[in-house]
Amino acid sequence: MVIQEMRAFNRFYTNLIGALDYGRHLYTPYTLTESRVLYELAHSPRTDAADLRGELSLDAGYLSRLLGKFERDGLVERTPSEEDGRRQRITLTGQGRRAATLLDERSREAVGTLVSRVPAGERERLVGALRTVRETLEHARPAGAGEPVLREPGPGDLGWTVARHGALYAAEYGWNSEFEGHVARIVADFAGGHDARRERAWIAELDGRPAGSVMCVRDEAPDTARLRVLLVEPAARGRGIGELLVRAVVDFAREAGYRDLVLWTNDVLTGARRIYERSGFVLVSEEPHHSFGADLVGQNWRLPLRDPGAVPG
């Protein structure tokens, strides 16, 4: 009953405000999502793209395309964050601020017109009902304080790993689809057949949602394992998930009998590199290359898993 009533209200209200009609919504060229992004930027002058994704629960790839459109239209500027070079700082231009102001004015006018049709004696009841709905649903939202859990990939998780790598690296570093293809080949090789005793994949889950991924696969070198496709969702960073995933790979590789654990990364991935350093990896070599539409410096890292002087037992 509750589900039916909520769905009925959603249909009623979106029709009432014209949210589904691209040309009718506030009589502007912006969709409802675009209008909301402009609103957030106008009310948070110093906003990182990652924070915007988390606040609005938007897909990274979709938000990146939307911001690209805004940038081409002269509404926003994107610059590296002063606090973290991996992040993008988004600010409205003068034209963007004028567009946001116009949207805000028209939204106020539209709601004012709607409320004016409600009898004066009913408005207090309307306000109370709206506050009750908001507070009730706010209490029902996940608190986001749950502990991350590692599990084996289920149906769809490997595809999620490929998709999230493609979207996040495009949004945060501007890498092109070559990188998504690169990750897809790694994942396809694993899915097509792997030795479960020597190779494994993990999905980090936070509050019931995938929040990260990593793999441990056999390398070409004898007795060597390779760490691959480490990823942590922006909204889940700062929770120790990266360290948890890397530790799972190290422990598994050691128990599986590997002598060394290696990985390849790029110097721009400073957050991941810090995790590798804290986990005991040592930089072995680095070399500039042009891949994924960018000039990069590739790095090879190594972690010895056994004492080289130890005698196998």
C-alpha positions in Angstrom: 0.0 0.0 0.0 2.8 2.4 1.0 4.7 1.7 -2.3 1.6 2.2 -4.4 0.8 5.5 -2.7 4.4 6.8 -3.1 4.6 5.8 -6.7 1.2 7.5 -7.3 2.4 10.7 -5.6 5.6 10.7 -7.7 3.7 10.4 -10.9 1.2 13.1 -9.8 3.9 15.6 -8.8 6.3 15.1 -11.7 3.4 15.7 -14.1 2.2 18.7 -12.0 5.5 20.5 -12.2 6.3 19.4 -15.8 9.5 17.6 -14.8 9.1 15.1 -17.7 8.6 17.7 -20.3 12.0 18.9 -21.5 10.7 22.1 -23.1 8.2 22.9 -20.4 10.4 22.6 -17.3 10.8 26.2 -16.0 10.7 27.2 -19.7 14.5 26.9 -19.9 16.8 24.7 -22.1 17.9 22.7 -19.1 16.7 19.4 -17.9 15.7 18.8 -14.3 19.1 17.2 -13.5 21.0 20.0 -15.2 19.0 22.5 -13.3 19.8 20.8 -10.0 23.5 20.7 -10.8 23.5 24.4 -11.5 21.6 25.0 -8.3 24.2 23.1 -6.3 27.1 24.9 -7.9 25.5 28.3 -7.3 25.0 27.5 -3.6 28.5 25.9 -3.1 30.9 28.1 -5.0 33.9 25.8 -4.3 32.7 22.4 -5.3 34.7 19.3 -6.4 33.3 17.0 -9.0 33.5 14.0 -6.6 31.5 15.9 -3.9 28.9 16.8 -6.5 28.6 13.1 -7.5 28.1 12.1 -3.9 25.7 14.8 -3.0 23.4 14.1 -6.1 24.1 10.4 -6.4 25.0 10.8 -10.0 26.9 8.4 -12.2 30.5 9.7 -12.8 30.3 9.3 -16.5 27.0 11.0 -16.8 28.1 13.9 -14.6 31.3 14.2 -16.6 29.4 14.5 -19.9 27.0 17.0 -18.3 29.9 19.2 -17.0 31.5 18.9 -20.4 28.4 20.3 -22.0 28.3 23.1 -19.4 32.0 23.9 -20.1 31.4 24.1 -23.9 28.4 26.4 -23.2 30.6 28.7 -21.1 28.7 28.0 -17.8 31.4 26.4 -15.8 35.2 26.2 -15.4 37.1 23.0 -14.4 40.5 23.2 -12.6 42.5 20.8 -10.5 41.6 20.9 -6.8 44.1 22.7 -4.6 43.7 20.0 -1.9 43.9 16.9 -4.2 45.3 17.1 -7.7 43.2 14.0 -8.7 40.0 16.0 -8.1 38.4 18.6 -10.3 37.2 21.9 -8.9 34.0 23.1 -10.6 33.1 26.8 -10.5 30.3 28.8 -12.3 31.3 31.5 -14.7 29.5 34.8 -14.8 27.2 33.3 -17.5 26.7 30.2 -15.4 25.7 32.2 -12.4 23.2 34.2 -14.4 21.7 31.0 -15.7 21.5 29.6 -12.2 19.8 32.8 -10.9 17.3 32.7 -13.7 16.5 29.0 -12.9 16.1 29.9 -9.2 13.7 32.8 -10.0 11.6 30.7 -12.3 11.5 27.9 -9.8 10.3 30.2 -7.1 7.7 31.7 -9.4 6.4 28.2 -10.4 6.1 27.0 -6.8 4.5 30.3 -5.8 1.9 30.0 -8.5 1.2 26.4 -7.4 0.9 27.3 -3.7 -1.4 30.3 -4.6 -4.0 27.9 -5.8 -4.1 26.2 -2.4 -6.7 27.8 0.0 -5.0 29.8 2.7 -6.5 27.6 5.4 -4.9 24.5 3.9 -1.3 25.8 3.4 -0.2 25.2 7.0 -1.4 21.6 6.7 0.5 21.3 3.4 3.7 22.5 4.9 3.3 20.1 7.9 2.7 17.2 5.5 5.7 18.1 3.4 7.9 18.3 6.5 6.6 15.0 7.8 7.4 13.2 4.5 10.9 14.7 4.3 11.8 13.9 7.9 10.3 10.4 7.7 12.2 9.5 4.6 15.4 11.2 5.8 15.4 8.8 8.8 15.0 5.9 6.5 18.1 6.8 4.4 21.2 4.6 4.9 23.4 6.3 7.4 26.6 5.5 5.4 28.3 4.4 8.7 28.4 0.7 7.9 31.6 -1.2 7.8 32.9 -2.3 4.3 32.7 -5.9 3.5 34.7 -7.9 1.0 33.0 -10.7 -1.0 33.5 -12.6 -4.2 32.0 -11.1 -7.4 28.4 -12.0 -8.1 26.4 -11.8 -11.3 27.0 -8.4 -12.9 29.9 -7.4 -10.6 32.6 -8.0 -13.2 30.7 -5.9 -15.7 30.4 -3.2 -13.0 34.1 -3.3 -12.5 34.7 -2.5 -16.2 32.0 0.2 -16.3 33.2 2.0 -13.2 36.8 2.0 -14.3 35.8 3.5 -17.6 33.5 6.1 -16.1 35.7 7.2 -13.2 39.0 7.4 -15.0 37.3 9.4 -17.8 35.8 11.8 -15.2 38.9 12.2 -13.0 41.8 11.9 -15.5 40.2 12.4 -18.9 41.3 9.0 -20.1 39.5 7.7 -23.2 37.8 4.4 -24.0 41.1 2.7 -24.6 41.4 2.3 -20.9 37.9 0.8 -20.5 38.9 -1.7 -23.2 42.1 -2.5 -21.4 40.2 -3.2 -18.2 37.6 -5.2 -20.1 40.3 -7.5 -21.5 41.7 -8.1 -18.0 38.3 -8.9 -16.6 37.4 -11.1 -19.6 40.5 -13.2 -19.2 39.7 -13.7 -15.5 36.0 -14.6 -16.3 36.9 -16.9 -19.1 38.8 -19.2 -16.9 41.0 -18.9 -13.8 42.6 -21.2 -11.2 40.6 -20.5 -8.1 43.5 -21.8 -5.9 45.9 -19.2 -7.4 43.7 -16.4 -8.7 40.8 -14.5 -7.1 38.7 -11.3 -7.3 37.0 -9.3 -4.6 34.2 -6.7 -4.5 34.1 -4.3 -1.6 30.6 -3.6 -0.5 29.5 -0.6 1.6 25.9 -0.2 2.8 24.8 -2.9 0.4 26.4 -1.3 -2.7 29.6 -2.1 -4.6 32.3 0.3 -3.5 35.5 -1.1 -4.9 37.2 -4.0 -6.7 40.6 -5.7 -7.0 42.0 -8.9 -8.5 45.0 -11.2 -7.8 46.0 -13.1 -11.0 49.0 -15.2 -12.0 51.8 -13.3 -13.7 54.0 -14.5 -16.5 57.0 -14.7 -14.2 57.3 -17.9 -12.2 56.0 -17.8 -8.6 54.7 -14.2 -9.2 51.2 -12.9 -8.7 49.9 -9.6 -10.1 47.5 -7.1 -8.4 45.1 -5.7 -10.9 42.0 -3.4 -11.3 42.1 -1.8 -7.9 39.3 0.8 -7.6 37.5 2.6 -4.8 34.3 4.6 -5.5 34.8 8.4 -4.8 32.0 8.5 -2.2 33.6 5.5 -0.3 37.1 6.9 -0.2 38.6 7.7 3.2 37.1 4.6 4.7 40.2 2.3 4.4 38.6 0.3 1.6 41.7 0.6 -0.7 44.0 -0.8 2.1 41.5 -3.5 2.8 41.4 -4.6 -0.8 45.2 -4.6 -1.2 45.7 -6.5 2.1 43.3 -9.2 0.8 45.4 -9.6 -2.3 48.7 -9.7 -0.3 47.3 -12.3 2.2 45.9 -14.5 -0.6 49.0 -14.3 -2.7 51.1 -15.3 0.3 48.9 -18.2 1.3 48.8 -19.4 -2.4 52.6 -19.8 -2.3 53.7 -16.9 -4.5 57.2 -15.5 -3.9 56.5 -12.0 -5.3 53.5 -9.7 -5.8 53.8 -7.1 -8.6 51.6 -4.4 -10.1 51.7 -1.7 -12.8 50.2 1.7 -12.2 50.8 5.3 -13.3 52.4 8.2 -11.4 49.2 10.3 -11.5 47.3 7.8 -9.3 48.8 9.3 -6.2 46.2 7.9 -3.8 46.7 4.3 -5.0 50.5 4.7 -4.8 50.3 5.8 -1.2 48.3 2.6 -0.4 50.9 0.5 -2.2 53.8 2.2 -0.3 52.0 1.6 3.1 51.5 -2.0 2.1 55.2 -2.5 1.6 55.5 -2.3 -2.2 58.7 -0.9 -3.6 59.0 1.1 -6.9 61.1 -1.0 -9.3 61.0 1.0 -12.5 59.1 3.7 -14.4 58.8 4.7 -18.0 56.9 7.5 -19.9 54.3 6.3 -22.3 51.3 7.6 -24.2 48.2 5.6 -23.5 44.4 6.1 -23.0 44.7 9.5 -24.7 47.2 10.9 -22.2 50.9 11.3 -21.7 51.7 9.2 -18.6 54.5 7.7 -16.6 54.0 4.0 -16.0 55.4 2.4 -12.8 56.2 -1.1 -11.8 56.0 -2.0 -8.1 57.0 -5.2 -6.3 56.4 -6.7 -2.9 58.5 -9.8 -1.8 56.2 -12.3 -0.1 58.9 -14.7 1.2 62.3 -14.3 2.7 64.7 -14.8 -0.2 67.0 -16.8 2.1 64.3 -19.1 3.4 64.3 -22.8 2.5 61.0 -24.0 1.1 59.4 -26.4 3.5 
